[in-house]
Structures are given as structure tokens and as C-alpha cells.
Amino acid sequence: INRTSSRLDLALFRRNLESLGAFATVGHTVIVIETPIYPESQRRMNAEMPNYVQASRAVWKDSCRALQLHCIDAPIIADTPTDPWYDATHAPEKPWARFVAETISNVQTGTQN
């Protein structure tokens, strides 16, 4: 991230994905999961996505396909009384862990790309 901006450095992002892709080329399964943010913020971002976010998502999707990475979009994890969000960037532990475990299982069994 550029320290003077909250926007992602797309060239660096692409290089980081290429580094992960190197593992996939030698037979490893690489799963990259986008980190969720607070549900209302995520819904708003998805509905009103700024151009710079669209550009980073395009790099994400294109690189994942080209590099044979299993890239998973952030899930929307509900804010509930039993599993509350304590801040906008840290999903509740149990539903987040459940999502990650299910994703790994689905990729291993071939039911999810």
C-alpha cells in the first residue's frame, strides 16, 4: 500500500500473487481468501465499488485464473449477538474459521474452484 494513499499498489499486488502462483506451478494447492469486512460496509462497497477497487478486483481475478490459484471472494459474515463483530475489520472467530475450513474442504474435494 502506498503510504500516502489507502489504494492498493496494483503492480506489487500482482507480484505478490505471482509469488503465490510459483507454489501452484510445482504442484501445491494455493487458496487465497479475501478478508471480510463488516457486513454493512461490504454490502455498500459491493454496491458502490470505486474505480480503484474495481481495478484491484480485476487484477485479483485475472491473476488467480492465470496463476491457477484458488481465490475466494470475501464472505459476508453476519453480525449476531452470539458472534459479534468487535470492529470493522476483524470477523467473528467462529463463523470465519468455519468458512475457511469449509473452503479448504471444498477445494480439496473439487467442489469449489
VMD Tcl script that builds the backbone (N, CA, C; Angstrom):
set m [mol new atoms 339]
animate dup $m
set s [atomselect $m all]
$s set {name element resname resid chain x y z} {
  {N N ILE 1 A 0.850 -1.178 0.000}
  {CA C ILE 1 A 0.000 0.000 0.000}
  {C C ILE 1 A 0.888 1.230 0.000}
  {N N ASN 2 A 0.546 2.162 -0.825}
  {CA C ASN 2 A 1.229 3.447 -0.855}
  {C C ASN 2 A 0.929 4.149 0.465}
  {N N ARG 3 A 1.958 4.572 1.173}
  {CA C ARG 3 A 1.773 5.177 2.495}
  {C C ARG 3 A 1.003 6.496 2.437}
  {N N THR 4 A 0.942 7.143 1.292}
  {CA C THR 4 A 0.200 8.398 1.166}
  {C C THR 4 A -1.209 8.160 0.648}
  {N N SER 5 A -1.566 6.924 0.440}
  {CA C SER 5 A -2.877 6.597 -0.104}
  {C C SER 5 A -3.349 5.274 0.479}
  {N N SER 6 A -4.652 5.116 0.558}
  {CA C SER 6 A -5.189 3.837 1.028}
  {C C SER 6 A -5.377 2.875 -0.134}
  {N N ARG 7 A -4.999 3.302 -1.325}
  {CA C ARG 7 A -5.198 2.468 -2.507}
  {C C ARG 7 A -4.070 1.456 -2.657}
  {N N LEU 8 A -4.425 0.321 -3.166}
  {CA C LEU 8 A -3.507 -0.784 -3.348}
  {C C LEU 8 A -2.545 -0.518 -4.497}
  {N N ASP 9 A -1.279 -0.835 -4.322}
  {CA C ASP 9 A -0.290 -0.761 -5.405}
  {C C ASP 9 A -0.511 -2.003 -6.271}
  {N N LEU 10 A -1.111 -1.809 -7.447}
  {CA C LEU 10 A -1.518 -2.951 -8.275}
  {C C LEU 10 A -0.338 -3.770 -8.782}
  {N N ALA 11 A 0.773 -3.112 -9.100}
  {CA C ALA 11 A 1.946 -3.856 -9.571}
  {C C ALA 11 A 2.485 -4.750 -8.459}
  {N N LEU 12 A 2.560 -4.231 -7.252}
  {CA C LEU 12 A 3.031 -5.024 -6.117}
  {C C LEU 12 A 2.051 -6.152 -5.807}
  {N N PHE 13 A 0.764 -5.851 -5.874}
  {CA C PHE 13 A -0.268 -6.860 -5.656}
  {C C PHE 13 A -0.105 -8.004 -6.654}
  {N N ARG 14 A 0.090 -7.671 -7.919}
  {CA C ARG 14 A 0.266 -8.688 -8.967}
  {C C ARG 14 A 1.519 -9.527 -8.684}
  {N N ARG 15 A 2.611 -8.871 -8.302}
  {CA C ARG 15 A 3.855 -9.616 -7.994}
  {C C ARG 15 A 3.641 -10.553 -6.806}
  {N N ASN 16 A 2.913 -10.098 -5.806}
  {CA C ASN 16 A 2.650 -10.964 -4.653}
  {C C ASN 16 A 1.841 -12.194 -5.061}
  {N N LEU 17 A 0.844 -11.993 -5.906}
  {CA C LEU 17 A 0.071 -13.130 -6.400}
  {C C LEU 17 A 0.943 -14.054 -7.239}
  {N N GLU 18 A 1.840 -13.485 -8.040}
  {CA C GLU 18 A 2.758 -14.310 -8.836}
  {C C GLU 18 A 3.662 -15.142 -7.928}
  {N N SER 19 A 4.066 -14.591 -6.803}
  {CA C SER 19 A 4.879 -15.357 -5.847}
  {C C SER 19 A 4.103 -16.556 -5.331}
  {N N LEU 20 A 2.828 -16.358 -5.034}
  {CA C LEU 20 A 1.991 -17.478 -4.608}
  {C C LEU 20 A 1.794 -18.467 -5.751}
  {N N GLY 21 A 1.663 -17.942 -6.971}
  {CA C GLY 21 A 1.485 -18.789 -8.134}
  {C C GLY 21 A 2.653 -19.728 -8.360}
  {N N ALA 22 A 3.842 -19.321 -7.929}
  {CA C ALA 22 A 5.018 -20.183 -8.076}
  {C C ALA 22 A 4.818 -21.501 -7.328}
  {N N PHE 23 A 4.114 -21.466 -6.218}
  {CA C PHE 23 A 3.832 -22.704 -5.476}
  {C C PHE 23 A 2.875 -23.598 -6.256}
  {N N ALA 24 A 1.901 -22.989 -6.922}
  {CA C ALA 24 A 0.932 -23.766 -7.694}
  {C C ALA 24 A 1.592 -24.460 -8.878}
  {N N THR 25 A 2.632 -23.855 -9.440}
  {CA C THR 25 A 3.289 -24.456 -10.608}
  {C C THR 25 A 4.090 -25.699 -10.249}
  {N N VAL 26 A 4.374 -25.894 -8.972}
  {CA C VAL 26 A 5.120 -27.091 -8.564}
  {C C VAL 26 A 4.237 -28.082 -7.825}
  {N N GLY 27 A 2.922 -27.977 -8.077}
  {CA C GLY 27 A 2.009 -28.991 -7.582}
  {C C GLY 27 A 1.317 -28.714 -6.268}
  {N N HIS 28 A 1.503 -27.544 -5.694}
  {CA C HIS 28 A 0.821 -27.218 -4.441}
  {C C HIS 28 A -0.530 -26.573 -4.725}
  {N N THR 29 A -1.465 -26.791 -3.855}
  {CA C THR 29 A -2.754 -26.119 -3.931}
  {C C THR 29 A -2.656 -24.848 -3.110}
  {N N VAL 30 A -2.936 -23.728 -3.744}
  {CA C VAL 30 A -2.859 -22.438 -3.059}
  {C C VAL 30 A -4.260 -21.828 -3.019}
  {N N ILE 31 A -4.706 -21.553 -1.814}
  {CA C ILE 31 A -6.011 -20.933 -1.605}
  {C C ILE 31 A -5.774 -19.540 -1.040}
  {N N VAL 32 A -6.368 -18.543 -1.678}
  {CA C VAL 32 A -6.265 -17.166 -1.212}
  {C C VAL 32 A -7.692 -16.688 -0.958}
  {N N ILE 33 A -7.964 -16.300 0.281}
  {CA C ILE 33 A -9.307 -15.858 0.637}
  {C C ILE 33 A -9.259 -14.371 0.968}
  {N N GLU 34 A -10.105 -13.621 0.296}
  {CA C GLU 34 A -10.227 -12.200 0.575}
  {C C GLU 34 A -10.812 -12.036 1.982}
  {N N THR 35 A -10.209 -11.169 2.756}
  {CA C THR 35 A -10.654 -10.961 4.127}
  {C C THR 35 A -11.964 -10.191 4.167}
  {N N PRO 36 A -12.925 -10.677 4.937}
  {CA C PRO 36 A -14.196 -9.952 5.025}
  {C C PRO 36 A -14.062 -8.678 5.850}
  {N N ILE 37 A -14.958 -7.737 5.573}
  {CA C ILE 37 A -15.089 -6.553 6.404}
  {C C ILE 37 A -16.507 -6.527 6.949}
  {N N TYR 38 A -16.776 -5.612 7.836}
  {CA C TYR 38 A -18.085 -5.533 8.475}
  {C C TYR 38 A -19.181 -5.626 7.415}
  {N N PRO 39 A -20.218 -6.434 7.653}
  {CA C PRO 39 A -21.206 -6.736 6.616}
  {C C PRO 39 A -21.816 -5.520 5.916}
  {N N GLU 40 A -22.198 -4.507 6.649}
  {CA C GLU 40 A -22.813 -3.341 6.010}
  {C C GLU 40 A -21.801 -2.604 5.133}
  {N N SER 41 A -20.565 -2.520 5.597}
  {CA C SER 41 A -19.509 -1.890 4.791}
  {C C SER 41 A -19.262 -2.683 3.519}
  {N N GLN 42 A -19.256 -4.002 3.640}
  {CA C GLN 42 A -19.026 -4.858 2.476}
  {C C GLN 42 A -20.168 -4.740 1.474}
  {N N ARG 43 A -21.399 -4.726 1.956}
  {CA C ARG 43 A -22.538 -4.558 1.044}
  {C C ARG 43 A -22.469 -3.222 0.317}
  {N N ARG 44 A -22.122 -2.172 1.050}
  {CA C ARG 44 A -22.018 -0.847 0.443}
  {C C ARG 44 A -20.887 -0.820 -0.586}
  {N N MET 45 A -19.759 -1.427 -0.257}
  {CA C MET 45 A -18.615 -1.463 -1.193}
  {C C MET 45 A -18.988 -2.240 -2.450}
  {N N ASN 46 A -19.675 -3.347 -2.283}
  {CA C ASN 46 A -20.073 -4.145 -3.450}
  {C C ASN 46 A -21.072 -3.397 -4.329}
  {N N ALA 47 A -21.946 -2.607 -3.723}
  {CA C ALA 47 A -22.964 -1.883 -4.481}
  {C C ALA 47 A -22.424 -0.621 -5.147}
  {N N GLU 48 A -21.451 0.013 -4.505}
  {CA C GLU 48 A -20.927 1.294 -4.987}
  {C C GLU 48 A -19.406 1.219 -5.107}
  {N N MET 49 A -18.915 0.233 -5.830}
  {CA C MET 49 A -17.493 -0.036 -5.886}
  {C C MET 49 A -16.725 1.062 -6.644}
  {N N PRO 50 A -15.793 1.737 -5.961}
  {CA C PRO 50 A -14.990 2.764 -6.636}
  {C C PRO 50 A -14.122 2.156 -7.739}
  {N N ASN 51 A -13.716 2.981 -8.682}
  {CA C ASN 51 A -12.903 2.513 -9.811}
  {C C ASN 51 A -11.624 1.816 -9.362}
  {N N TYR 52 A -10.944 2.356 -8.343}
  {CA C TYR 52 A -9.686 1.740 -7.916}
  {C C TYR 52 A -9.927 0.355 -7.310}
  {N N VAL 53 A -11.090 0.139 -6.696}
  {CA C VAL 53 A -11.414 -1.191 -6.167}
  {C C VAL 53 A -11.740 -2.131 -7.323}
  {N N GLN 54 A -12.450 -1.641 -8.309}
  {CA C GLN 54 A -12.732 -2.448 -9.497}
  {C C GLN 54 A -11.430 -2.875 -10.168}
  {N N ALA 55 A -10.458 -1.957 -10.241}
  {CA C ALA 55 A -9.164 -2.286 -10.857}
  {C C ALA 55 A -8.430 -3.356 -10.056}
  {N N SER 56 A -8.437 -3.244 -8.741}
  {CA C SER 56 A -7.742 -4.251 -7.931}
  {C C SER 56 A -8.453 -5.591 -8.014}
  {N N ARG 57 A -9.782 -5.589 -8.073}
  {CA C ARG 57 A -10.527 -6.836 -8.230}
  {C C ARG 57 A -10.228 -7.488 -9.578}
  {N N ALA 58 A -10.065 -6.675 -10.619}
  {CA C ALA 58 A -9.727 -7.225 -11.944}
  {C C ALA 58 A -8.356 -7.896 -11.902}
  {N N VAL 59 A -7.383 -7.260 -11.265}
  {CA C VAL 59 A -6.049 -7.865 -11.115}
  {C C VAL 59 A -6.171 -9.166 -10.340}
  {N N TRP 60 A -6.946 -9.144 -9.272}
  {CA C TRP 60 A -7.172 -10.327 -8.427}
  {C C TRP 60 A -7.738 -11.481 -9.249}
  {N N LYS 61 A -8.829 -11.233 -9.964}
  {CA C LYS 61 A -9.485 -12.293 -10.736}
  {C C LYS 61 A -8.610 -12.790 -11.886}
  {N N ASP 62 A -8.036 -11.873 -12.648}
  {CA C ASP 62 A -7.196 -12.255 -13.786}
  {C C ASP 62 A -5.967 -13.031 -13.339}
  {N N SER 63 A -5.323 -12.559 -12.291}
  {CA C SER 63 A -4.121 -13.233 -11.792}
  {C C SER 63 A -4.445 -14.609 -11.240}
  {N N CYS 64 A -5.542 -14.704 -10.526}
  {CA C CYS 64 A -5.920 -16.007 -9.959}
  {C C CYS 64 A -6.143 -17.042 -11.048}
  {N N ARG 65 A -6.846 -16.640 -12.105}
  {CA C ARG 65 A -7.081 -17.570 -13.225}
  {C C ARG 65 A -5.763 -17.944 -13.900}
  {N N ALA 66 A -4.961 -16.947 -14.204}
  {CA C ALA 66 A -3.713 -17.185 -14.937}
  {C C ALA 66 A -2.719 -18.011 -14.129}
  {N N LEU 67 A -2.725 -17.841 -12.819}
  {CA C LEU 67 A -1.722 -18.495 -11.970}
  {C C LEU 67 A -2.225 -19.780 -11.307}
  {N N GLN 68 A -3.435 -20.185 -11.635}
  {CA C GLN 68 A -4.036 -21.400 -11.074}
  {C C GLN 68 A -4.121 -21.362 -9.551}
  {N N LEU 69 A -4.503 -20.193 -9.042}
  {CA C LEU 69 A -4.737 -20.039 -7.614}
  {C C LEU 69 A -6.234 -20.205 -7.349}
  {N N HIS 70 A -6.561 -20.714 -6.207}
  {CA C HIS 70 A -7.956 -20.818 -5.790}
  {C C HIS 70 A -8.258 -19.557 -4.984}
  {N N CYS 71 A -8.826 -18.576 -5.629}
  {CA C CYS 71 A -9.098 -17.298 -4.974}
  {C C CYS 71 A -10.584 -17.185 -4.662}
  {N N ILE 72 A -10.869 -16.869 -3.425}
  {CA C ILE 72 A -12.232 -16.860 -2.927}
  {C C ILE 72 A -12.572 -15.442 -2.464}
  {N N ASP 73 A -13.675 -14.913 -2.981}
  {CA C ASP 73 A -14.140 -13.595 -2.545}
  {C C ASP 73 A -14.528 -13.639 -1.074}
  {N N ALA 74 A -14.445 -12.492 -0.442}
  {CA C ALA 74 A -14.810 -12.395 0.966}
  {C C ALA 74 A -16.263 -12.780 1.178}
  {N N PRO 75 A -16.511 -13.602 2.173}
  {CA C PRO 75 A -17.895 -13.914 2.503}
  {C C PRO 75 A -18.498 -12.754 3.301}
  {N N ILE 76 A -19.805 -12.671 3.283}
  {CA C ILE 76 A -20.468 -11.740 4.196}
  {C C ILE 76 A -20.778 -12.531 5.455}
  {N N ILE 77 A -20.156 -12.138 6.538}
  {CA C ILE 77 A -20.333 -12.826 7.819}
  {C C ILE 77 A -21.200 -11.936 8.707}
  {N N ALA 78 A -22.324 -12.469 9.119}
  {CA C ALA 78 A -23.304 -11.704 9.877}
  {C C ALA 78 A -22.771 -11.243 11.233}
  {N N ASP 79 A -23.288 -10.117 11.651}
  {CA C ASP 79 A -23.027 -9.583 12.993}
  {C C ASP 79 A -24.201 -10.033 13.860}
  {N N THR 80 A -23.959 -10.995 14.731}
  {CA C THR 80 A -25.046 -11.550 15.544}
  {C C THR 80 A -24.704 -11.406 17.033}
  {N N PRO 81 A -25.688 -11.516 17.891}
  {CA C PRO 81 A -25.407 -11.442 19.330}
  {C C PRO 81 A -24.438 -12.528 19.805}
  {N N THR 82 A -24.506 -13.704 19.191}
  {CA C THR 82 A -23.614 -14.782 19.628}
  {C C THR 82 A -22.244 -14.724 18.969}
  {N N ASP 83 A -22.148 -14.091 17.798}
  {CA C ASP 83 A -20.873 -13.940 17.088}
  {C C ASP 83 A -20.758 -12.503 16.583}
  {N N PRO 84 A -20.503 -11.567 17.512}
  {CA C PRO 84 A -20.470 -10.161 17.109}
  {C C PRO 84 A -19.141 -9.749 16.472}
  {N N TRP 85 A -19.223 -8.735 15.638}
  {CA C TRP 85 A -18.032 -8.061 15.119}
  {C C TRP 85 A -17.614 -7.056 16.186}
  {N N TYR 86 A -16.347 -7.090 16.604}
  {CA C TYR 86 A -15.878 -6.136 17.606}
  {C C TYR 86 A -15.298 -4.879 16.964}
  {N N ASP 87 A -14.947 -4.974 15.690}
  {CA C ASP 87 A -14.548 -3.813 14.908}
  {C C ASP 87 A -14.820 -4.128 13.442}
  {N N ALA 88 A -14.573 -3.162 12.566}
  {CA C ALA 88 A -14.985 -3.298 11.163}
  {C C ALA 88 A -14.100 -4.208 10.324}
  {N N THR 89 A -12.953 -4.627 10.847}
  {CA C THR 89 A -12.024 -5.397 10.012}
  {C C THR 89 A -11.657 -6.775 10.561}
  {N N HIS 90 A -12.264 -7.172 11.652}
  {CA C HIS 90 A -11.958 -8.489 12.216}
  {C C HIS 90 A -13.254 -9.277 12.385}
  {N N ALA 91 A -13.449 -10.230 11.496}
  {CA C ALA 91 A -14.658 -11.050 11.532}
  {C C ALA 91 A -14.692 -11.880 12.808}
  {N N PRO 92 A -15.887 -12.210 13.265}
  {CA C PRO 92 A -16.005 -13.082 14.434}
  {C C PRO 92 A -15.302 -14.424 14.175}
  {N N GLU 93 A -14.598 -14.881 15.172}
  {CA C GLU 93 A -13.727 -16.052 15.028}
  {C C GLU 93 A -14.440 -17.310 14.536}
  {N N LYS 94 A -15.533 -17.696 15.166}
  {CA C LYS 94 A -16.152 -18.984 14.839}
  {C C LYS 94 A -16.706 -19.040 13.408}
  {N N PRO 95 A -17.510 -18.063 12.972}
  {CA C PRO 95 A -18.000 -18.162 11.590}
  {C C PRO 95 A -16.891 -18.002 10.560}
  {N N TRP 96 A -15.874 -17.193 10.858}
  {CA C TRP 96 A -14.750 -17.032 9.933}
  {C C TRP 96 A -13.976 -18.344 9.833}
  {N N ALA 97 A -13.697 -18.968 10.961}
  {CA C ALA 97 A -12.972 -20.250 10.957}
  {C C ALA 97 A -13.776 -21.323 10.226}
  {N N ARG 98 A -15.087 -21.332 10.437}
  {CA C ARG 98 A -15.956 -22.300 9.757}
  {C C ARG 98 A -15.894 -22.088 8.233}
  {N N PHE 99 A -15.942 -20.829 7.801}
  {CA C PHE 99 A -15.866 -20.531 6.363}
  {C C PHE 99 A -14.530 -21.000 5.780}
  {N N VAL 100 A -13.454 -20.709 6.467}
  {CA C VAL 100 A -12.126 -21.118 5.980}
  {C C VAL 100 A -12.030 -22.643 5.900}
  {N N ALA 101 A -12.477 -23.339 6.939}
  {CA C ALA 101 A -12.420 -24.804 6.937}
  {C C ALA 101 A -13.268 -25.391 5.812}
  {N N GLU 102 A -14.467 -24.843 5.607}
  {CA C GLU 102 A -15.329 -25.332 4.527}
  {C C GLU 102 A -14.705 -25.061 3.158}
  {N N THR 103 A -14.091 -23.909 3.011}
  {CA C THR 103 A -13.440 -23.572 1.741}
  {C C THR 103 A -12.312 -24.545 1.440}
  {N N ILE 104 A -11.479 -24.819 2.422}
  {CA C ILE 104 A -10.375 -25.770 2.230}
  {C C ILE 104 A -10.922 -27.137 1.840}
  {N N SER 105 A -11.934 -27.598 2.548}
  {CA C SER 105 A -12.537 -28.891 2.248}
  {C C SER 105 A -13.103 -28.906 0.827}
  {N N ASN 106 A -13.810 -27.845 0.448}
  {CA C ASN 106 A -14.408 -27.784 -0.894}
  {C C ASN 106 A -13.355 -27.767 -1.980}
  {N N VAL 107 A -12.261 -27.056 -1.767}
  {CA C VAL 107 A -11.192 -27.037 -2.769}
  {C C VAL 107 A -10.545 -28.417 -2.866}
  {N N GLN 108 A -10.315 -29.046 -1.732}
  {CA C GLN 108 A -9.687 -30.370 -1.732}
  {C C GLN 108 A -10.553 -31.416 -2.412}
  {N N THR 109 A -11.867 -31.303 -2.276}
  {CA C THR 109 A -12.746 -32.293 -2.889}
  {C C THR 109 A -13.180 -31.903 -4.307}
  {N N GLY 110 A -12.747 -30.738 -4.749}
  {CA C GLY 110 A -13.066 -30.306 -6.102}
  {C C GLY 110 A -14.443 -29.712 -6.277}
  {N N THR 111 A -15.118 -29.383 -5.172}
  {CA C THR 111 A -16.444 -28.804 -5.290}
  {C C THR 111 A -16.420 -27.270 -5.334}
  {N N GLN 112 A -15.224 -26.700 -5.223}
  {CA C GLN 112 A -15.069 -25.245 -5.318}
  {C C GLN 112 A -13.756 -24.949 -6.010}
  {N N ASN 113 A -13.788 -23.962 -6.911}
  {CA C ASN 113 A -12.545 -23.565 -7.595}
  {C C ASN 113 A -11.776 -22.681 -6.713}
}
mol reanalyze $m
mol bondsrecalc $m
mol representation Tube
mol addrep $m
